[in-house]
Amino acid sequence: MTARASAVDFIAYDREGRIVLLAESKTRRGASDQWAARLRRNMLSHGVLPWAKYFLIATPERLYLWKQERPDPSEVASDFTIDTTKEFQPWSSEMLRRLHLDLSDIGPEAFELLVLTWLTDIARSDNGSNRDVSTPWLSEFTGSLQQARIEMNPVQ
């Protein structure tokens, strides 16, 4: 299945052109681990998304990441959860200050651009510099995105 048939906000391709990440951004506030697991399950169960090693759901409060060894649309908790406010701080603080907004007030389109900026920075940085990659899993994730090509709202 090609990525062109996808219904996801972002797709990252590695240096060889393989899909390494599917990512969805939602401005839902108060999202729970169960909500994120259910959203991932629903997105994957329709069979329209290509398989990717990583799956990410970004909300203004949390980033939910799954490492997927094989295509599996079951409802499982994310492997890693990150505080979005802390992770996005280098990119969001200046932009939001100029707009007199807080991350919790950001709209869907602006949040998508923020997620794109974050993913692109990981792809263009040296080994995920300026990130806490103290866990092997997170280090592997940022390493997988090195030199990745990120597509936002891929053509369907």
C-alpha angles and dihedrals in degrees: 000000000000125000089239088075092056131118101202133108099236138019123187120202122199124226091278093051096255118140108252102166139029113192135184126191121207128175092209112140122218094021114173132213088252092052091051092048091050093048091051091048092050093048094048098040094066090067096225097110122082118237117265132180091235134036122193133189113190123198128169089258105036144016113217115201130187127189106213117202092181138359104289122156095187120130104258131155117258117267092227135020122195131190104248094203091058096040096046096041096104091055103031104044098071095038094048093043090056091049093044090236138128122224087251090060098050119120126232098262095047091046091052089053090050091052090047091051091050094048092045091050091053090049093049100039127091107262093329094302117197091030133109101246094161092129118071091227094056091044089053091049095052090043090053090056095052109126090357121156110232121206120195118208094352115220111266 
